[in-house]
Amino acid sequence: MASKTVTLFLAGDVMTGRGVDQVLQHPGEPHLFESYAHSALDYVQLAEQVNGPIPRPVLFSYPWGVALAELDRVQPDVRIVNLETAATVAEDAWPGKGIHYRMHPANMPCLSAARIDCCVVANNHVLDWGRAGLVETLLTLHQHGIKSAGAGRDAQEAASPAVIESGRTGRVLVFGFCTRDSGVSDEWAADQKRAGVNLLSGLSLASVDAIAGQVREHRRPGDLIVASIHWGGNWGYAIAAEQREFAHRLIDRAQVDIVHGHSSHHAKGIELYCDKLILYGCGDLLNDYEGIGGHESYRADLALMYFPTLDRCTGRLLALKLAALRMRRFRLESASADDVHWLLAMLNREGRKLGTAIALDRDGNLSLTAGACTDQPCRCIHS
């Protein structure tokens, strides 16, 4: 008998390429074409200068650290992240691009270690090593039993959802999208004859209606719909009015149950609209950015794991738990009490603008405690 609730694990950017790739068991070629660094090993050295030696090679589970115990504790039904790197040995670095991320395909068990169900790949790094690199990334994911959303060998595949089936919870459909303001070039858009990403032409009503048509085409009764969007810049808490309107319309018109936003290197404010969850920016979860200065006030070394629980029949949010972590030596560890309170203060400061509040629960985790529909009368359809 199917459960009446579904708990998801959602995270922002998971970047297991470049420096992280170099400490895993099958490091790829380290050469880079950046003005800042010419070898991925430079990023390992930066991290070690700040936080101490990193053992090499590490187990595939190493980068996840305490996150694996948290996943075991919560036991989410579906696990979804944004994969912010290509997984390829291709050498066709995209010309004119300042940064190229890649992980050796043989390191894909790093994602399997966390039992990830779906990697969203509609972002500004999946084509860093060309279209051949994208196709190899998709093939490698699928060979390891990981679904992909937001990119494909043609436009139809890029727009198609990842369908995650579970006898206990029914189906979760993940649609992946990206926007130009996240750094995605028009040249990266998939079309009828070339591989690419599912690039939105804009945050217009026409885009919403196109998405609504895609949802209707694929949705079955009882399905839950996740719209995962790579949008906006890397830094800053401000949420553009057009982003909020677009997210609301996805819920109103396309009957989306969760808007899963990412691109920002730090967490942003959370909104509850018509009982549906909107995450405008989940922040980074895994990366090799230790030792890179310039935006320390955002505390990008802190990360959040998002665990929303939804009513399976209506998609309404029943609860949202957040686990606070810190990245050190390319590995997630528990956040300190001071770090947790910093995140709490930030989420409440930004949440006040969106009508939400966060509190510490008995386990020391963060929980959504208050939220209201921010648009009255609510136009969404409650089944």
C-alpha positions in Angstrom: 0.0 0.0 0.0 1.4 3.4 -1.0 2.4 5.9 1.7 0.3 9.0 2.1 3.4 11.1 2.4 6.6 11.6 0.4 9.9 12.9 1.8 12.4 14.3 -0.6 16.1 15.1 -0.2 16.9 18.3 -2.2 20.2 20.0 -2.5 21.8 22.7 -4.6 25.0 22.4 -6.5 27.0 19.2 -6.2 30.4 19.9 -7.8 32.5 16.8 -7.6 34.8 17.9 -10.4 38.2 19.7 -10.5 39.8 19.6 -7.1 37.4 17.0 -5.6 37.9 14.8 -8.6 41.7 14.9 -8.0 41.4 13.4 -4.5 39.0 10.6 -5.6 40.2 7.2 -6.7 40.3 7.9 -10.4 41.5 11.5 -11.0 41.1 12.8 -14.5 43.6 15.0 -16.4 44.1 18.0 -14.1 44.9 20.7 -16.7 42.7 23.8 -16.7 42.4 26.8 -18.9 41.7 29.4 -16.2 43.4 32.7 -15.6 43.5 31.9 -11.9 44.8 28.3 -12.0 46.3 25.9 -14.6 45.8 22.6 -12.7 42.9 21.2 -10.7 45.6 20.2 -8.1 45.9 23.9 -7.3 42.5 23.8 -5.7 43.5 20.9 -3.6 46.5 22.9 -2.4 44.3 26.0 -1.6 42.0 23.9 0.5 44.9 22.3 2.4 46.4 25.7 3.1 43.2 26.7 4.9 42.1 23.5 6.6 44.9 21.0 6.5 45.9 17.9 4.6 43.4 16.0 2.5 44.1 12.2 2.2 44.5 10.8 -1.3 43.0 8.8 -2.7 39.8 9.0 -0.6 36.8 6.6 -0.7 33.9 7.5 -2.9 31.9 8.2 0.2 34.4 10.6 1.6 33.0 14.0 0.3 29.6 13.3 1.8 30.9 12.9 5.3 28.2 13.2 8.0 25.6 13.8 5.2 25.4 10.0 4.7 24.4 9.5 8.4 21.8 12.2 8.0 20.4 10.5 4.9 20.3 7.2 6.7 18.5 8.9 9.6 15.8 10.6 7.5 15.5 7.9 4.9 14.1 10.2 2.2 12.0 8.5 -0.6 13.6 10.4 -3.4 17.0 12.2 -3.6 17.6 15.0 -6.1 20.6 17.3 -6.6 22.0 19.7 -9.2 25.1 18.1 -10.7 27.4 21.1 -11.4 30.1 19.3 -13.4 30.5 17.2 -16.5 31.6 13.6 -16.0 33.8 13.0 -19.0 37.3 12.5 -20.4 36.5 14.7 -23.4 39.1 17.3 -24.2 36.9 19.7 -26.1 37.0 22.6 -23.6 34.3 25.1 -24.5 36.1 28.0 -26.1 36.1 31.4 -24.3 34.7 30.0 -21.1 36.7 30.9 -18.0 36.0 27.8 -15.9 35.7 24.2 -17.0 34.5 21.6 -14.4 34.8 17.9 -15.0 35.0 14.6 -13.0 36.4 11.4 -14.4 33.5 9.0 -15.3 35.1 6.3 -13.1 34.4 8.5 -10.1 30.6 8.4 -10.6 30.3 6.0 -7.6 30.8 9.2 -5.5 27.2 10.0 -6.4 26.1 6.5 -6.0 27.5 6.5 -2.4 24.7 8.9 -1.5 22.1 6.9 -3.5 21.2 9.9 -5.6 18.1 9.2 -7.7 18.2 12.2 -10.0 20.8 14.7 -11.1 19.5 17.9 -12.6 22.0 18.8 -15.4 20.4 22.0 -16.7 23.2 24.3 -15.6 26.2 26.4 -16.8 28.8 23.7 -16.4 27.5 20.5 -17.9 28.8 21.5 -21.4 32.1 22.8 -20.2 33.8 20.0 -22.2 31.6 20.2 -25.3 28.6 18.3 -26.5 30.5 15.0 -26.4 31.2 15.7 -22.8 27.5 16.2 -22.1 26.5 13.0 -23.8 29.2 11.1 -21.9 27.9 12.6 -18.7 24.3 11.5 -19.4 25.5 8.0 -20.4 27.6 7.7 -17.2 24.8 8.7 -15.0 22.4 6.3 -16.6 24.9 3.5 -16.4 25.0 4.0 -12.6 21.2 4.0 -12.3 20.9 7.8 -11.8 18.2 9.6 -13.7 18.9 13.0 -15.3 16.7 16.0 -16.0 17.2 19.2 -17.9 19.6 18.2 -20.7 19.6 15.6 -23.5 20.8 14.5 -26.9 18.0 16.7 -28.4 15.4 19.2 -27.3 12.8 16.6 -26.6 15.0 14.6 -24.3 16.2 17.7 -22.6 12.6 18.8 -21.8 11.5 15.4 -20.7 11.2 14.8 -17.0 13.2 12.3 -14.9 10.6 9.8 -13.7 11.4 8.3 -10.3 9.1 5.4 -9.4 8.6 3.9 -6.0 6.0 1.3 -5.0 5.8 3.0 -1.6 5.3 6.6 -2.7 4.2 6.6 -6.3 6.0 8.7 -9.0 8.0 11.9 -8.7 8.6 13.7 -11.9 11.6 16.1 -12.1 11.7 18.7 -14.9 15.0 20.6 -15.3 15.4 24.1 -16.6 18.1 26.8 -16.7 18.1 30.5 -17.6 20.6 32.8 -19.3 21.3 34.8 -16.1 22.9 31.8 -14.5 25.6 31.9 -17.1 24.1 29.6 -19.7 24.8 30.6 -23.3 22.2 30.4 -26.1 24.6 28.1 -27.9 24.1 25.5 -25.1 20.3 25.1 -25.8 19.3 21.7 -27.1 17.4 21.7 -30.4 16.1 19.0 -32.8 19.5 18.1 -34.0 22.0 18.8 -31.2 22.6 17.9 -27.6 22.2 20.6 -25.0 20.3 22.0 -22.0 16.7 22.9 -21.5 17.2 26.6 -21.7 14.2 28.8 -20.9 13.6 31.7 -23.4 12.6 33.8 -20.4 10.5 33.9 -17.3 7.4 34.8 -19.3 3.8 33.6 -19.1 4.5 31.8 -22.4 7.3 29.8 -20.8 5.0 28.9 -17.9 2.3 27.7 -20.3 4.8 25.7 -22.3 5.9 24.0 -19.0 2.2 23.4 -18.1 1.8 21.6 -21.4 4.8 19.4 -20.7 3.5 18.6 -17.2 0.1 17.7 -18.6 1.7 15.4 -21.2 3.6 13.4 -18.7 1.6 13.6 -15.4 -0.5 10.7 -14.1 -2.9 10.9 -11.2 -0.9 10.9 -8.0 2.3 12.1 -9.5 4.3 14.8 -7.7 6.0 17.5 -9.8 9.3 19.1 -9.1 10.5 22.0 -11.2 14.2 22.3 -10.8 15.6 25.6 -12.1 19.2 26.9 -12.4 18.7 30.6 -12.3 20.3 33.9 -11.2 23.8 34.8 -10.1 26.2 33.2 -7.6 26.0 35.9 -4.9 23.3 38.0 -3.3 20.2 37.3 -1.3 17.8 39.5 -3.4 15.1 37.6 -5.3 14.0 39.2 -8.5 10.3 40.0 -8.7 10.1 38.1 -12.0 11.5 35.0 -10.3 8.8 35.1 -7.6 6.1 35.7 -10.2 7.4 32.8 -12.3 7.5 30.5 -9.3 4.0 31.4 -8.3 2.8 30.9 -11.9 4.4 27.4 -12.0 2.3 26.5 -9.0 -0.8 28.3 -10.2 -0.8 27.3 -13.9 1.5 24.3 -14.3 0.5 22.6 -11.1 4.1 22.2 -9.9 4.4 20.9 -6.3 7.9 22.1 -5.5 10.1 24.8 -7.1 13.7 23.7 -6.6 16.0 26.7 -7.3 19.8 26.7 -7.5 22.8 28.6 -8.8 23.6 30.8 -5.8 26.7 29.6 -3.9 24.8 30.2 -0.6 21.3 29.5 0.6 18.6 32.1 0.0 15.1 32.8 1.5 12.4 30.1 1.5 8.8 30.8 0.5 5.5 28.8 1.0 3.0 29.7 -1.6 -0.5 28.1 -1.7 0.9 25.4 0.6 3.7 24.6 -2.0 7.4 25.0 -1.3 9.6 27.4 -3.2 13.4 27.2 -2.7 14.9 30.1 -4.6 18.5 29.1 -4.0 19.6 26.0 -2.1 23.3 27.0 -2.1 26.2 24.6 -2.7 26.5 21.2 -1.1 29.8 19.9 -2.4 32.6 21.8 -4.1 36.3 22.6 -4.1 36.0 26.3 -3.3 37.9 26.3 0.1 40.6 29.0 0.1 39.0 31.1 -2.6 38.4 34.5 -1.1 36.1 37.4 -1.9 32.7 36.6 -0.5 33.3 35.5 3.0 30.3 37.3 4.4 28.0 34.8 2.7 29.5 31.9 4.6 29.5 29.7 1.4 31.4 27.1 3.5 28.0 26.3 5.1 25.6 24.0 3.4 22.0 22.8 3.9 20.3 19.5 3.2 16.6 20.1 2.5 14.0 17.4 3.5 10.5 18.4 2.6 7.6 16.1 3.4 4.6 16.4 1.1 1.1 15.0 1.1 1.2 12.5 -1.8 -2.3 13.3 -3.0 -2.2 17.1 -3.0 1.5 18.0 -3.1 1.0 20.3 -0.1 4.0 20.8 2.2 3.5 19.1 5.5 7.0 19.7 7.0 10.4 21.0 6.0 13.5 20.0 7.9 17.0 21.3 7.1 20.3 19.8 8.2 23.2 22.3 8.6 26.7 21.2 7.5 30.1 22.7 6.8 32.6 21.8 4.1 36.2 21.3 5.2 38.9 19.4 3.4 36.4 18.6 0.6 34.2 16.8 3.2 30.9 17.6 4.8 31.0 17.8 8.6 28.4 18.9 11.2 28.0 22.6 11.5 28.9 24.1 14.9 26.3 25.6 17.2 27.5 29.1 16.1 27.2 28.1 12.4 23.7 26.8 12.9 22.6 30.0 14.6 24.1 32.0 11.8 22.1 30.1 9.3 19.0 30.4 11.4 19.3 34.2 11.6 20.0 34.5 7.9 17.0 32.3 6.9 14.7 34.2 9.2 16.0 37.6 8.0 15.4 36.6 4.4 12.3 34.6 5.1 10.5 37.6 6.7 10.4 39.1 3.2 8.7 35.9 2.0 6.4 35.2 5.0 8.3 32.3 6.4 10.0 31.5 9.7 12.6 28.8 10.7 13.3 27.4 14.2 15.6 24.9 15.9 13.9 21.6 16.7 14.7 19.2 19.5 17.3 17.4 17.4 19.2 20.6 16.7 18.1 20.7 13.1 16.3 23.6 11.4 12.5 23.4 10.7 10.0 25.6 8.9 7.6 26.7 11.6 5.5 29.4 9.8 4.5 30.2 6.3 1.6 31.6 4.5 0.3 32.0 1.0 1.8 35.2 -0.2 -0.8 36.0 -2.8 -4.4 36.4 -1.9 -6.8 35.1 -3.2 -4.8 32.0 -3.9 -5.2 30.9 -7.5 -3.8 27.4 -7.3 -6.1 24.4 -7.4 -6.1 22.3 -4.3 -7.2 18.7 -5.0 
